[in-house]
Amino acid sequence: MLVVAAPAEAAPPWSAPVAIPVSQLPPRVEANELDQAGLLPHLSAGKFLAAPQLVWWRGGEDSRTLVALNGTQTLRVRTSRSAVASSRYAVSRVLTLDARIVDRANLERKQLGYRIGDARLERLGSVREIGGPRSIRWAPQLAVNEDGAAIAAWHHIVRGRSDEIQVAWRPAGGSFSAIRTIATTGIDDESIVGVGIDTGGRAVVAYSRNGRLAVRAIHVKTGWMSAEASVAPPAGQRRPTEIVVGTGEPGNVVVAWRAYPVTEGPTGHVDAAAAIIPVGSNRPRAAVSLAEGNLVGYPRGPIAATVDATGRPIVAWTVPATPGVSVPTVRIADQSGAWGAPQVLDASGSIGSLVRVGEGAAVSWLRESPGGEGHGDPLGVFASVTGPDGRFGPAELIDDVSAANRFDGLQPPGLGPSVTGGLLAVYADLNNGPGGSARVSSR
């Protein structure tokens, strides 16, 4: 049974959008990639929500654009050719994970490393290498908590046999560990790794192995690692493809995924599922089907997961509905792990991001007209926050003005915390020709 959100829209509490002065805009969000979250702007604000906040997104030629913001004011913009992910932490620090190409001819070997810089992006710091050069499938994944403890994970390509899953971790205030290989056989190459880390420094790494979701927990302060635990997809569903991990305070963890055949894009039958790792355990419970259906086009936007401050797991994703229509949807479990009914956020659209805010959570999406590829013309970017009852409230308009006013216009927004305890939304307005902008709005 679906729970349909009220169609009414709240009075816009969002500020007027402000253009971010950058030369490279966030990329178009379209599902020709497995890591849909990697196409969105990523926002982080550190331990005490002190300015500046950090925003980063993928730019041209796989570079990264990093922006320091004071609310909606741009303080500094930098571009990195080696960074693959970055996060703000503590009071004034930024951690950047690097993957510098050192040998293009030999399975494009990369040298991993990290840098510790300042939150104003005046300097990114010197590179500290992690292990030796290696070939990596997809982009390495990084999760950082507010204290600076971190987990990085990736597929290591081994010629002639299965990929490996490798990890390295960092305790708060310390250095990254040596690289640890945690799985060597049966790795499903056409899937990404999911990572998350809670405020206590417990990291969770999730990957697809022999058609099952596999997880390991790591305490980054001590290096203790649990044995691998796995769970089968719900009956009749495909193996996990796009995997995300949602964490918060020490307690429940939720691992969510979509599963689809990987061709030019994820076409055909699309499944979505989730498994909760309960408090005090390192083993996921049986996977629960979130949705499944035949999709004419592509599921634009990521599947996203978090755990709010009260311990409720939340998942947001775009559900294939009728041909040409996909609807942004959320589903919330209670603290004991019992899932409520799906809640539809809009009549048609694509999920942007899902983040914790206060005691609850906030979700963003792009409203779209129905279209022949599962999405149509953009009609505006929206957000919703949970109320005291734990349900998401009415849609809040962030922006519906596009220079393109067509398929290539507004994109699903990234969300993150603001220095006032509210929210920032960063998104792109794209155009085939000259023009377009990256924009930021606050709540």
Secondary structure, DSSP 8 states (H G I E B T S, - for coil): --EE--S-EE---S---EEE--SS------SSSS-GGGGS-EEE--TT--S-EEEEEE-GGG-EEEEEEETTEEEEEEEESSEEEEEEETTTEEEEEEEEEEESTTT-EEEEEEEEEETT-S-----EEEEEEEEEEEEEEEEE-TTS-EEEEEEE--TTS--EEEEEEE-TTS-----EEEE-SSB-SSS--EEEE-TTSEEEEEEEETTEEEEEEEETTTTEE---EEE--STT-----EEEEE--SSS-EEEEEEE--BSSSB-EEEEEEEEEE-TT-SS----EEEEEEEESS---S--EEEE-TTS-EEEEEEEE-STT-EEEEEEEB-TTS-B---EE--SSEEEEEEEEETTEEEEEEEEE---TTS--SEEEEEEEEB-TTSSB-SEEEEE---SS-STTSB---EEEE-TTSSEEEEEEE--SSS--EEEEEE-
